[in-house]
């Protein structure tokens, strides 16, 4: 993910969980997350948000769909 350089935190919010992205460089973020074994009944689409925050508590969010197949 690419943001402006004044963003100190980016996170993924899904089903009440929050996962922070790792900053690779100023404005460049990556997310690596290993999912546990998921039962078939939970394999579906989930609404999620990616949220970027700055140091004065201003944030921007984007709604996405996270698909588990």
KOLMI-918238 format. One line per 3 residues: their letters; for each residue x, y negated, z negated of C-alpha. Coordinates in Angstrom, 2 decimals. Last residue first. Layout:
<sites>
a> X,Y,Z; ...
</sites>
This chain:
<sites>
xxx> -11.83,19.17,0.35; -11.62,16.32,-2.15; -12.58,13.03,-0.52
xxx> -11.87,9.68,-2.20; -14.12,6.97,-0.83; -12.91,3.40,-1.07
xxx> -14.04,0.15,-2.68; -11.49,-2.66,-2.62; -10.59,-4.74,-5.63
xxx> -8.92,-8.10,-6.14; -7.75,-9.28,-9.54; -7.00,-12.47,-11.41
xxx> -5.65,-11.85,-14.90; -2.99,-14.58,-14.83; -0.19,-12.05,-14.20
xxx> -1.69,-10.64,-10.98; -3.95,-7.65,-10.47; -4.56,-5.28,-7.55
xxx> -7.48,-2.84,-7.87; -8.14,0.18,-5.66; -11.64,1.45,-6.29
xxx> -13.27,4.88,-6.10; -16.50,6.54,-4.97; -16.14,10.33,-4.90
xxx> -16.64,12.67,-1.94; -16.88,16.43,-2.52; -14.96,19.40,-3.94
xxx> -16.17,19.54,-7.56; -18.24,22.73,-7.12; -15.19,24.44,-5.60
xxx> -13.24,24.34,-8.88; -10.17,22.07,-8.88; -6.70,23.38,-9.76
xxx> -4.85,20.31,-11.00; -4.18,17.34,-8.74; -0.62,16.13,-8.25
xxx> -0.37,12.36,-7.96; 2.00,10.23,-5.94; 0.93,6.65,-5.34
xxx> 3.04,4.08,-3.53; 3.38,0.30,-3.72; 5.16,-2.40,-1.71
xxx> 4.64,-6.07,-2.66; 8.06,-6.47,-4.29; 9.70,-3.07,-3.92
xxx> 8.74,0.56,-4.60; 6.14,-0.30,-7.23; 4.46,2.84,-8.56
xxx> 0.65,2.95,-8.39; -1.24,3.28,-11.65; -3.95,5.93,-12.12
xxx> -7.15,5.01,-13.99; -9.82,7.58,-14.76; -13.51,6.81,-15.37
xxx> -14.63,8.71,-12.29; -12.12,6.94,-10.00; -10.00,3.85,-10.52
xxx> -6.76,3.52,-8.54; -4.28,0.96,-9.83; -2.04,-1.86,-8.66
xxx> 0.12,-3.95,-10.99; 2.65,-6.83,-10.80; 1.16,-8.63,-7.77
xxx> 3.13,-11.81,-6.94; 4.80,-10.24,-3.87; 1.59,-10.06,-1.85
xxx> 0.28,-6.56,-1.35; 1.23,-3.51,0.74; 0.00,0.00,0.00
</sites>
